[in-house]
């Protein structure tokens, strides 16, 4: 049975947010469909045609990835902090999905080297220190088989500046308050819901964690900036947009401006 984490002092804000936010809806919107489709493509690359893998979905949300992977014949352990999200997963009654309450920083209820692939598609959004991020990676490395894959998703700094600071006319006051630095780096802390990173931040964390990058991809590229335009596209044009993002997901010159990136890592400890 899972042991209740002793690291829950800063999780109340997360639970309050996801008790109101419709995460199930987000990944079924058109911009969410781009993110999901591109990310699944790279998960499938890690699966490489192998049947019946054991996959850990940390911060599983409402189970969009867990259910999709279980439907492909894999055994998925979905660990989710927010009770409301866990109930949504349970309501889907998907065989092969095993649901646990838990914090990604404390997986003592999972055995060493249990999983072929570990997904971290949420926890890093809400952690504000390298110490906490390294706790997640330490646990992910422990429970992932040697030579297995760890995929970690981040929300990017420049996306937040464009979408929330400039478009909403708040950049000046945020610089004055110290929430954004003079060189336009966001500063977040325990009272903030999200933490936004740059590529150099992700590289620094990987080095400390001792993880080997296979590739890093822009999961959704410009789609989050184009919600209205995506919704106005006919189906054929929208399919072409998904192909466009699949073609451009690995381009280094486009990574930083994507709203989400996914770092594909190998557990080589």
CORNORMO-V309848 format. One record per run of one state. SS is the DSSP state (~ for helix, > for strand, _ for the rest). FROM is the first residue (numbers start at 1). TO is the last residue. Records with the same first field share a line. If there is no record, write none. Layout:
SS: FROM-TO ; FROM-TO
//
This chain:
_: 1-7 ; 11-11 ; 19-22 ; 27-29 ; 48-53 ; 59-63 ; 72-74 ; 81-82 ; 92-96 ; 102-102 ; 104-105 ; 107-114 ; 121-122 ; 127-129 ; 167-170 ; 178-179 ; 181-185 ; 187-195 ; 198-198 ; 210-211 ; 219-220 ; 233-234 ; 249-251 ; 255-259 ; 267-269
~: 8-10 ; 12-18 ; 23-26 ; 30-47 ; 64-71 ; 83-91 ; 123-126 ; 130-143 ; 157-166 ; 171-177 ; 199-209 ; 221-232 ; 235-248 ; 252-254
>: 54-58 ; 75-80 ; 97-101 ; 103-103 ; 106-106 ; 115-120 ; 144-156 ; 180-180 ; 186-186 ; 196-197 ; 212-218 ; 260-266
//
